[in-house]
Amino acid sequence: MKLTIRNRLSRARKRLIRFSEDIRATVNPNAVVVLGNQKSGTTAIACLIAKASDSSLTNDFLFRYPFSERRILKGENSLSSFVKRHPSCWAKDIVKEPGLSFHIPEIKDSFRSKRIVFVLRDPIENTRSILNRLGLSGDLGPQKNRFYEDLEIRFNPEWRDVVEGKLFGHGDPIPSCSLVKRALMCEQISIENQSDLIIVSYKKFCENKKEYIESLCGRLGLPVCNDIRSCVDVQYQPPGKMVDNWEKFFGSRNLSLILEIVRRYKPEYIL
């Protein structure tokens, strides 16, 4: 599938707008950086930190620069050069971008800030949420290149790379298996870098959102300026479909494969 003329013109217009923003912007080296796998709760947590502390927020930006992360992963570009070229992405008090979760060493090299938040969510719940976001079934079998080409056109190159997983090292022909591997890789990344991170549990956050965010602000050295009680249950992303029957959602074959993958990493895991 090829881009339509309308899509090309739309992308060109957006590039022009971003160029003008970058000319006026300055990087904030002390920004709080919020990471975590896609659909792990990063948006809600970053937005609530910003509201509670009266801070400015950059919320997702890699998708605005098609192929940017792909070039970084392939070694054709670096995160530091991306920062220099696009300072508007890094000018706010809080920078939230799940796509940077696999680039923690480069983030530490690019910023003086030691305030890096990493959000973790149950790997199977996280996988279900990504599939919901993209309108994909959990019981999809092995997919070929045409499937991923379609994802790239319908969404963006970043979503294709997330689901396909090859560039990140979690590739699997079955999309749900690739995505659960990705969620587990994010957990491993957080463990390997835990001395440089503030690790956030999405599950614990959900138990008492206001209290959790206020405590997190304290750990980040941010003041609590606003009462977020009325904001904690706002949908900051399109809601996914809750699942009460995992076998129905993933199918018995895929669910068996997913549990095998998860228990290889977390033998004690109970669905």
VOKOLKOL-34428 format. One record per residue: z, x, y of N, C-alpha, C in turn; residue in one letter. Coordinates in steps of 0.05 Angstrom, whole numbers, plus 5000, padded with zeros to 4 digits. Each point is the difference from the previous one (the first is absolute). Layout:
N
ZXYZXYZXYA/...
END
This chain:
271
500050174976500049835024500050175025M/498449925020499750155025501449855023K/500850165020501249875023497849855015L/500849765010498149845016499950125028T/497949925016499850095028502449915016I/501049764995502449915014502450174994R/500450084975502250184993499850275013N/497550105001499650265013500649995030R/499149795013500549975029503049965005L/501349854983502949965003501550264998S/499350174980501350264996499550185024R/497550005010499450175023501649925025A/500449745004501649915023502950084997R/501149984976502750084995500450305004K/498050164992500250295004500150075029R/498549855017500050055029502749935012L/501249784991502749935010502050214993I/500050094975501950204991499750265015R/497550075005499450255015501449995028F/499749775013501249985027503050004998S/501249894979502950014997501050294995E/498550154984500850274994499950195025D/498249955018499850165024502549985016I/501349775000502349955017502750064986R/499950044974502550024985501150284997A/502650024995501450254994501749964975T/499950194982501549994975503050015006V/501549834986503050005001501050154976N/500750265003500850164977502649924987P/501649835014502549914989500049724989N/497649894996499849734990501449964973A/501149764996500949934973497549924984V/499850124976497749954983500849824976V/498749784996500649814978497850024979V/500850084976498150034978500849824977L/498450014978500549844977497349894990G/499849924976497549904989499149755015N/497449955000499049755012501449764987Q/500749805017501349764991502750044987K/501450215010502750054989502249905019S/499149885023502049915020500150165025G/498250205003500050185023499649855026T/498249795000499549865025502549855010T/501249854983502449855008502250195010A/500550214985502150195007499450145027I/497550105003499350145025500249815024A/499049754997500049815021502949925008C/501749974981502849935006501550235012L/499550254991501250235014499250005029I/497449965005499050005027501349785017A/500249764989501249785015503050055005K/501450094980502950055003500650225021A/498450215000500550235017498449995026S/498449795004498349975024498150245002D/498850084977498250234999497149914998S/498250175008497149954997499150074972S/497949874991499250044972497050024997L/499150194984497250014991500149914971T/498649784994500149874974497350024986N/499750204982497550044985497850105018D/498750214992497750095017497850144984F/500550094976497950144985497649824995L/500549744996497749834994498149985025F/501050075023498349995024498150245001R/500550204983498350235000498950034971Y/497949854994499050004972499550284989P/500850044975499650254986501850235009F/501849955019501650225011501950114978S/501449834986501850104979498550124977E/497749894994498350104978499250295007R/499450065025499250275007502450194999R/502449905007502450164997500650064971I/499849804983500550044971498050204987L/497549995010498050184989500150285013K/501750045019500250265013497950055021G/498649795008497950025020501149985029E/502549915001501449985026503050044994N/501650025021502950034996501449805017S/502549944992501549805016500650115028L/500550265003500650115026497649975019S/497650044990497649965017499649715006S/500649824981499849715006502049925022F/502450114999502049955021498950085027V/498850245002499050105025497749835011K/498349914981497749845009500749715007R/502149904988500749725005503049975007H/500850115023502849995008501149725005P/498249805005501049735005501549894976S/499350104976501449914975502950094999C/500650215015502650144997501649995026W/499249835019501350005026502549835002A/500449824981502249815003502650114989K/502249855003502650084990500150004969D/498649804988500049974971497150004991I/499450164979497350014989500249914971V/498749784993500149904973497250004988K/499750154978497450024987500450074971E/499749804982500450054971498150224989P/497650015012498050204991500950295002G/502150055016501050275003502150084979L/500649814983502250054980499450234982S/497550074996499350234983499650265016F/500950005025499550235018502650095014H/502249984986502650075013500150305009I/499050194985500150285010498450035026P/497749875002498450015025501449865023E/501449784994501549865021502350185011I/501450144982502150185009498950235016K/497650094994498850215016499049915027D/499449745002498849905025502049895020S/502449944991502049885017502750154998F/501450005023502750115000502049804988R/499349755001501849794992500950034971S/502649974995501050004973500649724990K/499149805016500649724993497649884986R/499950034974497949894984501249804980I/499249745003500949794982498049964978V/501049974975498249954978500949764985F/498449794999500749744988499149994971V/501849924982499449974972500449714991L/498149904983500149734990499650014970R/501049814985499549984972497050044994D/499350194982497250074996498249774991P/501049824984498449774991499749795022I/502249955014499949825023498050115021E/500250265005498250135019497149974992N/499550044974497249974989499049715004T/501749814993499349725004499349945029R/501650105019499649955028497350115010S/499350244991497450125008497749844989I/500249924975497949834988499749745015L/502249875008500049765016498650055026N/500750225013498850065026497050024999R/499050104978497150054997498649774986L/501549804992498949774986499050074972G/501450194987499150094973501949894979L/499049954976501649904978501450234986S/502449944990501550214986498950064973G/498449824989499050044972497250124999D/499150115023497350134999500050234980L/497850024985499750224981498850245014G/499050194985498850245012497749935019P/499950145023498049945020498250255005Q/497649945008498150225005499550035030K/498250185007499750085028499349765018N/498449814991499249775017502449855010R/502049974984502549865008501350145024F/500150275000501350155021498250015025Y/497450004996498249995023500449735015E/500449794985500449745012502750005016D/502150124989502550025014499750145027L/498450224999499650165024498649845022E/498149834992498549835019501849775010I/501449874982501649775008502550075016R/501150234995502450085014499550265016F/500550234988499450265012500250224980N/499150245006500150224980502850064990P/502049975018502750064991501049824977E/499349745002500949824978498550074974W/497550075002498550094976501550234987R/500750205016501250244989502849944989D/501449825013502749924989499849884972V/498149824997499749864974498850184979V/497950145008498650184981501850234991E/501350125019502150204994499150284993G/497450054998499150264990500850235019K/499749955026500650225019503050065002L/501749814992502950045001501150104973F/498449984979501050094974501249784983G/499649745007501049794983497849814990H/497650105000497749844992500349894971G/499249754997500049864974497849795002D/498449964979497949805001501049725005P/502549954992501249735005501550005026I/499249845020501250015027503049985000P/501249824984502949965000501450254990S/498850134981501250254989499950225020C/497750025014499850205021502149965022S/500449755007501849945022503050044992L/500749944976502750054992500650304998V/498050154992500350295000500450105028K/498649885019500250085028502949955010R/501149764994502749945008502050204989A/499650074975501850204987499650285013L/497650075007499550255014501550015026M/500149775014501549995026503050054995C/501049894978502850054994500550294995E/498150134985500350284994499950175025Q/498249935018499750145026502649985016I/501349765000502549975014502250174988S/500050034974502150164987499550305006I/497550084999499450295006500650085029E/500049805018500450065028502549875011N/501949934983502249835008501750135022Q/500150275000501750135021498849975028S/497449925002498749975026499649705007D/500949824982499449725004502549835002L/499749775012502049784998498749804982I/500949984975498849834980501149715003I/498249815002500849725004499249844975V/501949844990499449824978499249725011S/497649924994499149735009501849784989Y/500950044976501749804987502749975015K/501250235007502549995015499649895028K/497850075012499349905027499949694999F/498849894979499749714998502749854996C/502050144991502649884995501549925026E/499650175020501249945027498450165021N/497949885009498050145016501250095027K/501449835014501150085026501950234997K/501949984982501950224997498750264991E/498049974982498750244990498550145022Y/498549855017498550125022501850135020I/502249875007501850115019501350264990E/500650014974501050254988497950215000S/497549934995497850194999499650115028L/500249845021499750095027502150225006C/502549954990502150195004499350274987G/499049994976499250254986497750145014R/498449855014497750125014500750095028L/502549945009500850075027498849825021G/499449764992498849805019502149805008L/500049925025502049805009499249724990P/501949834994499549724994500249845026V/497749935011499949875026499749704998C/498849914978499449714997501049894974N/500749755001500949854976497449904986D/499650094976497549944986500349764980I/502249865002500649794981497749804998R/498749935022497949804999497350124991S/499950264996497550144993499850084971C/502250004985500150144974498249864979V/499549745003498549864980497149945009D/499250125022497249975010498250144980V/497649884994498150134983498350195016Q/500550264997498550205015497450084987Y/499649914975497550034986499549744986Q/497549944992499449754985501750004975P/501449784995501849994977498550004973P/501150134981498850004973501049764984G/498949974976500849784983502250094981K/502349875002502250084983499349934971M/500950174982499349984971502549954984V/500149794984502249964982499250044971D/497550074996499050064972498150245002N/501150244995498450245002497750014980W/500549894977497850004979497749835009E/500649785013497949835010498450135022K/501450165017498650135023498450244990F/501150174984498750254991498449964974F/500749804985498949984973501650174981G/500149934975501750144981499250294996S/497350055000499150284996500850185024R/499449905024500650175024503050035003N/501549794996502950025003501250204981L/499050014975500950194981499450295009S/497650045010499250265010501750095024L/500549815018501550055024502950084993I/501249854982502850064992500150274986L/498050074985499950264987499950225021E/498449965021499850205021502750035015I/501249775007502550015015502250134984V/500249934974502250104984499750294992R/497650105003499550284996501550165022R/500049885023501350135024502949915002Y/500549744994502749895003500749864974K/501050154980500549884973501849765000P/501849995020502049785001498949755013E/497650005009498949785016500049744985Y/501049795014500149734988498549825019I/498049854990498449825016501649755007L/
END
